Amino acid sequence: MDTVVPTLATKATSRWWLFWLLAAIILALSGLVAFRGDFSVEAVRGVVRLTAQTSLILFCIAFSASALARHLPSASTLFLRRHRRQTGLAFAFSHGVHAVALFVFAQTSPDQFDDATDTAMFVFGGLAYLFIIAMAATSFDRTAAWLGPRAWRILHTVGGYDIWLTFLIAEGKRAVHDVYYWPYVALLIAVMAIRWWAGKGSR
């Protein structure tokens, strides 16, 4: 018994390499975009766009990992499910960098920031950030146990759907005017279809 507990702890700890790798990639890419743009306003906006995209992709992976592993079992989908917590926290990290970039954008060019944002963005985005913080804080064994299984499940389910809807609204508004955003909208719709399919199958 004494040898089992350290083994389980070691396995759980070893999974964190993925989070640190993703966090390092996000920071490196953000720094590269800012550096290549000479830290101008456009460079900051580039970091905003970059982290929005990395956040969306990481969220979609974490949001669909269990459903994919259940209905399309493979080495890849089982890997994603095993590392869903680390991917979800990497998403939270990415969106934290996104928030910092937005703050810098607002400080360096208030007029452009006002033109690029609206009330709906602050309402939906603000609520999504509250869910992201709460979900990240309860993504650890101790905090999850403190919250309790039922409350944890409600928080992460409602929060996940709210974040998905926020992404869909943000990307959908842009997709109306720019085909560049169509793949992101398609990805969000596909992820929701996978979740619906998994839920229907379990019932």
C-alpha positions in Angstrom: 0.0 0.0 0.0 2.9 2.4 0.8 4.3 1.9 -2.7 0.9 2.5 -4.5 0.3 6.0 -3.2 3.6 7.4 -4.3 3.2 5.8 -7.7 -0.3 7.3 -8.2 1.0 10.7 -7.0 4.0 10.4 -9.4 1.7 9.6 -12.3 -0.6 12.6 -11.5 2.4 14.9 -11.2 4.0 13.7 -14.4 1.0 14.8 -16.4 1.8 18.5 -15.7 4.5 18.5 -18.3 1.7 19.2 -20.9 0.5 22.3 -19.0 4.0 23.7 -18.7 4.7 23.0 -22.3 1.5 24.7 -23.5 2.1 27.7 -21.2 5.6 28.1 -22.5 4.5 27.9 -26.1 1.8 30.5 -25.5 4.2 32.9 -23.8 6.9 32.4 -26.5 4.4 33.0 -29.4 3.0 36.1 -27.6 6.4 37.5 -27.0 7.5 36.8 -30.6 4.4 38.6 -32.0 5.0 41.6 -29.7 8.7 41.7 -30.5 8.3 41.4 -34.2 5.8 44.3 -34.1 8.2 46.4 -32.1 5.6 46.4 -29.2 3.3 48.7 -31.1 -0.4 48.9 -30.7 -0.8 46.6 -33.7 1.6 44.2 -32.1 -0.5 44.2 -28.9 -3.6 43.6 -31.0 -1.8 40.7 -32.6 -1.2 39.2 -29.2 -4.9 39.7 -28.4 -5.9 37.8 -31.6 -3.3 35.1 -31.1 -4.3 34.3 -27.5 -8.0 34.4 -28.4 -7.3 31.6 -31.0 -5.1 29.5 -28.7 -7.7 29.8 -25.9 -10.5 28.7 -28.3 -8.6 25.7 -29.5 -7.5 24.6 -26.0 -11.1 25.1 -24.7 -12.5 23.0 -27.5 -10.0 20.2 -26.8 -10.9 20.2 -23.0 -14.6 20.6 -23.6 -14.8 17.6 -26.0 -12.1 15.3 -24.6 -14.4 13.0 -22.6 -17.0 12.7 -25.4 -14.4 11.9 -28.0 -12.8 9.3 -25.8 -16.2 7.7 -25.1 -17.4 7.4 -28.7 -14.1 7.5 -30.6 -11.7 5.6 -28.4 -8.1 5.7 -29.6 -4.7 6.4 -28.2 -5.1 10.1 -29.1 -8.6 10.6 -27.6 -7.7 8.7 -24.5 -4.6 10.9 -24.1 -6.7 14.0 -24.4 -9.1 12.7 -21.7 -6.3 11.8 -19.3 -4.8 15.3 -19.7 -8.1 17.2 -19.8 -7.4 19.0 -16.5 -4.0 20.2 -17.8 -5.4 21.3 -21.1 -8.2 23.2 -19.3 -5.8 25.0 -17.1 -3.6 25.8 -20.1 -6.8 27.3 -21.6 -7.2 29.4 -18.5 -3.6 30.5 -18.7 -4.0 31.5 -22.3 -7.0 33.5 -21.5 -5.1 35.1 -18.7 -2.5 36.3 -21.2 -5.4 37.4 -23.4 -6.7 39.6 -20.5 -3.3 41.1 -20.0 -3.0 41.9 -23.7 -6.5 43.5 -23.7 -5.5 45.6 -20.7 -2.3 46.8 -22.4 -4.3 47.5 -25.6 -6.8 49.6 -23.6 -4.0 51.6 -21.9 -2.0 52.3 -25.0 -4.8 53.1 -27.4 -8.1 53.8 -25.6 -9.8 55.1 -28.8 -9.1 51.9 -30.8 -10.0 49.8 -27.8 -13.4 51.5 -27.6 -14.0 51.0 -31.3 -13.1 47.3 -31.0 -15.3 46.5 -28.0 -18.9 46.9 -27.0 -21.2 46.4 -24.0 -22.1 42.8 -25.0 -18.4 41.9 -25.1 -17.9 43.1 -21.5 -21.1 41.4 -20.2 -20.6 38.0 -21.9 -16.8 38.2 -21.6 -16.9 39.3 -18.0 -19.2 36.4 -17.0 -17.0 33.9 -19.0 -13.9 35.1 -17.1 -15.7 34.6 -13.8 -16.4 31.0 -14.8 -12.9 30.5 -16.0 -11.4 31.7 -12.7 -13.9 29.5 -10.7 -13.3 26.5 -12.8 -9.5 26.8 -12.8 -9.6 27.3 -9.0 -11.6 24.1 -8.6 -9.5 22.0 -11.0 -7.3 20.7 -8.2 -8.1 17.7 -6.0 -8.3 19.7 -2.7 -10.5 22.5 -4.0 -12.7 20.0 -5.9 -13.2 18.0 -2.8 -14.0 21.1 -0.8 -16.7 22.1 -3.4 -18.2 18.7 -3.5 -19.0 16.5 -6.6 -22.5 17.8 -7.3 -21.5 21.5 -7.1 -18.3 20.8 -9.0 -20.3 19.1 -11.8 -22.8 22.0 -12.0 -20.1 24.7 -12.0 -18.0 23.0 -14.7 -21.0 22.1 -16.9 -22.7 25.5 -16.7 -19.4 27.3 -17.0 -18.3 25.2 -20.0 -21.5 26.0 -21.9 -21.3 29.7 -21.1 -17.7 29.9 -22.3 -18.7 28.0 -25.5 -21.6 30.5 -26.1 -19.3 33.4 -25.5 -16.8 32.1 -28.0 -19.5 31.4 -30.5 -20.9 35.0 -30.2 -17.5 36.6 -30.5 -16.3 34.5 -33.5 -19.8 34.5 -35.1 -19.8 38.3 -35.2 -16.5 38.4 -36.9 -17.3 35.5 -39.3 -20.2 37.6 -40.8 -17.6 40.0 -42.2 -14.5 37.8 -42.5 -14.2 34.2 -43.8 -11.0 33.8 -41.8 -13.2 33.1 -38.7 -15.4 30.5 -40.4 -13.2 27.6 -39.3 -13.4 28.7 -35.7 -17.2 28.9 -35.8 -17.2 25.4 -37.5 -15.0 24.0 -34.7 -17.3 25.3 -32.0 -20.3 23.9 -33.7 -18.6 20.5 -34.2 -17.5 20.4 -30.5 -21.1 21.0 -29.4 -22.4 18.3 -31.8 -19.9 15.9 -30.3 -21.0 16.8 -26.8 -24.7 16.3 -27.8 -23.9 13.0 -29.5 -22.1 11.8 -26.3 -25.0 12.9 -24.1 -27.6 11.2 -26.3 -25.5 8.0 -26.4 -25.2 7.9 -22.6 -28.9 8.4 -22.1 
